[in-house]
Amino acid sequence: NVAFDNAVIPIFSRGIVSAKTQINLNSEVTARVKSVADNFTAGGYFNAGDVLLSMDDEAYRLEVVKKQQAVDSALLHLAETKAKAHVARRGVSSKATRFARHIPQLNDAKSRVKSAKADLRLANLKLAHTVIKAPFSGRVKTLAVGRGQLVNSGEVIGEIFSLDQMHVRLPVADKYLTLMDIPLQVN
């Protein structure tokens, strides 16, 4: 007698687990490594926002000071140009040239201020990039630098991966595909 029954037929497969998010950490500045976090080692765990590595930032702090002086100088130049323009406009007729009314000089002074502020912002960004923080929670796969080592801009510091989602590719032999409840039609 033949009877229908539910049965479990084992299908064996092997695969490798890989993280959905895996990235190389790169340095955005050139500097010497000042300190490396204890958990920033191969196999170490970290949380989002943790400081993984910090570099010597003295040169970048000095650059910020120089750029701040350039902003102050540009603002002083703008104030002087405005004062000269005010005096010059009182002494010329309404038909005077733009140059006589100090319009190009004012535009130049304003653009100097914008340029100096942009340079200051860039210097502050470089200073902020001397500290490398974890972009997400995860684990360290490899570490490529150590304390005291000079790191160039763009150089790989290490490889990290996230633990929130993992992928496993499991190959299955064709003869077992018909035994599986797969939503795709298999021929």
C-alpha positions in Angstrom: 0.0 0.0 0.0 1.2 3.4 -0.9 0.5 6.3 1.5 1.3 10.0 1.4 3.3 11.4 4.2 5.5 14.4 5.0 9.2 13.5 5.1 12.4 15.4 5.5 15.0 14.7 2.8 18.4 16.3 3.9 20.2 18.3 1.2 23.8 19.0 2.1 25.7 22.1 1.0 28.6 24.2 2.1 29.2 27.9 1.8 31.2 30.8 3.1 29.7 33.6 5.3 30.5 37.1 4.1 29.5 40.4 5.4 27.2 42.6 3.3 29.2 45.7 4.2 32.9 45.4 4.1 35.2 48.4 3.4 38.8 49.6 3.4 39.6 52.4 5.8 41.8 55.0 4.1 43.6 58.0 5.5 42.5 61.3 4.1 45.7 63.1 5.4 49.4 62.4 5.6 50.6 62.1 9.2 52.3 59.9 11.7 50.1 57.5 13.7 49.9 58.7 17.2 47.7 56.1 18.8 45.7 53.0 17.9 42.7 51.8 19.8 43.1 48.5 21.7 40.1 47.0 19.9 41.5 48.1 16.5 43.3 44.9 15.9 42.6 41.9 13.6 39.4 40.3 15.0 38.6 43.2 17.3 35.0 44.5 17.8 34.0 48.2 17.7 30.9 50.3 17.8 29.9 53.1 15.4 31.6 56.3 16.3 34.5 54.7 18.2 37.9 56.3 17.7 39.9 53.6 16.0 43.1 55.6 15.2 44.5 59.1 15.8 47.3 60.8 14.0 49.7 63.6 14.8 47.7 66.7 14.2 50.2 69.5 15.1 50.9 70.5 11.5 47.2 70.7 10.8 46.5 72.8 13.9 49.2 75.2 12.8 47.7 75.3 9.4 44.3 76.3 10.9 46.0 79.2 12.8 47.6 80.4 9.5 44.3 80.2 7.7 42.5 82.1 10.5 45.1 84.9 10.1 44.3 85.0 6.4 40.6 85.3 7.1 41.3 88.2 9.6 43.6 89.9 7.0 40.9 89.5 4.3 38.2 91.0 6.6 40.5 93.9 7.4 41.2 94.5 3.7 37.4 94.4 3.0 36.8 97.0 5.8 39.5 99.3 4.4 38.1 98.9 0.8 34.6 99.8 2.0 35.9 102.9 3.8 37.9 104.0 0.6 34.8 103.3 -1.5 32.6 105.4 0.8 35.0 108.3 0.6 35.5 108.0 -3.2 31.8 107.8 -3.9 31.2 111.1 -2.1 33.8 112.9 -4.3 32.7 111.6 -7.7 29.7 112.2 -9.9 27.0 109.6 -10.6 28.4 109.2 -14.1 31.9 108.1 -12.8 33.3 104.8 -13.9 32.8 101.6 -11.9 36.5 101.7 -11.0 36.2 105.3 -9.7 33.3 104.2 -7.5 35.4 101.2 -6.2 33.0 98.5 -7.3 35.7 96.1 -8.6 37.8 96.7 -5.6 34.9 95.8 -3.3 34.1 92.7 -5.3 37.8 91.7 -5.1 37.9 92.3 -1.3 34.7 90.2 -0.8 36.0 87.3 -2.9 39.3 87.4 -0.9 37.2 86.9 2.3 35.3 84.0 0.7 38.5 82.4 -0.5 40.2 82.8 2.9 37.1 81.3 4.7 37.1 78.4 2.3 40.8 77.7 3.0 40.1 77.9 6.7 37.2 75.4 6.4 39.5 73.0 4.3 42.2 73.3 7.0 39.6 72.4 9.7 38.4 69.4 7.7 42.0 68.1 7.4 42.4 68.6 11.1 39.2 66.6 11.8 40.5 63.8 9.5 43.5 63.1 11.7 41.1 61.1 13.9 39.5 58.1 12.3 36.2 56.9 13.7 34.3 53.8 13.0 31.5 54.5 10.4 29.4 51.6 11.7 29.5 48.8 14.4 31.4 45.8 13.3 34.7 43.9 13.4 38.3 44.4 12.1 39.4 42.1 9.4 42.9 43.4 8.9 45.1 46.2 10.2 47.8 47.7 8.0 49.4 50.3 10.2 51.0 50.7 13.7 51.8 53.4 16.2 54.6 55.7 14.9 54.2 54.7 11.3 53.9 57.5 8.6 50.6 57.2 6.7 50.1 58.9 3.4 46.8 60.3 2.1 44.8 57.6 0.5 46.7 54.8 2.1 44.7 51.8 3.4 44.8 51.7 7.2 42.7 48.5 7.6 39.7 46.5 6.5 36.5 46.4 8.5 33.1 44.8 8.1 29.7 45.1 9.6 28.0 42.4 11.6 24.4 43.6 11.0 23.8 41.6 7.8 25.7 38.6 6.5 25.4 36.6 3.2 25.9 32.9 2.7 26.0 31.4 -0.8 25.0 27.8 -0.6 25.4 25.9 -3.9 22.8 23.0 -4.4 23.2 20.2 -7.0 20.6 20.3 -9.8 19.2 16.9 -8.8 18.0 18.3 -5.4 16.4 21.5 -6.8 13.1 19.7 -7.6 12.9 18.6 -3.9 13.0 22.2 -2.7 10.1 24.5 -2.5 11.6 27.3 -4.6 9.3 30.0 -6.0 11.1 29.9 -9.4 10.2 27.3 -11.9 13.1 24.9 -12.4 13.5 22.8 -15.6 
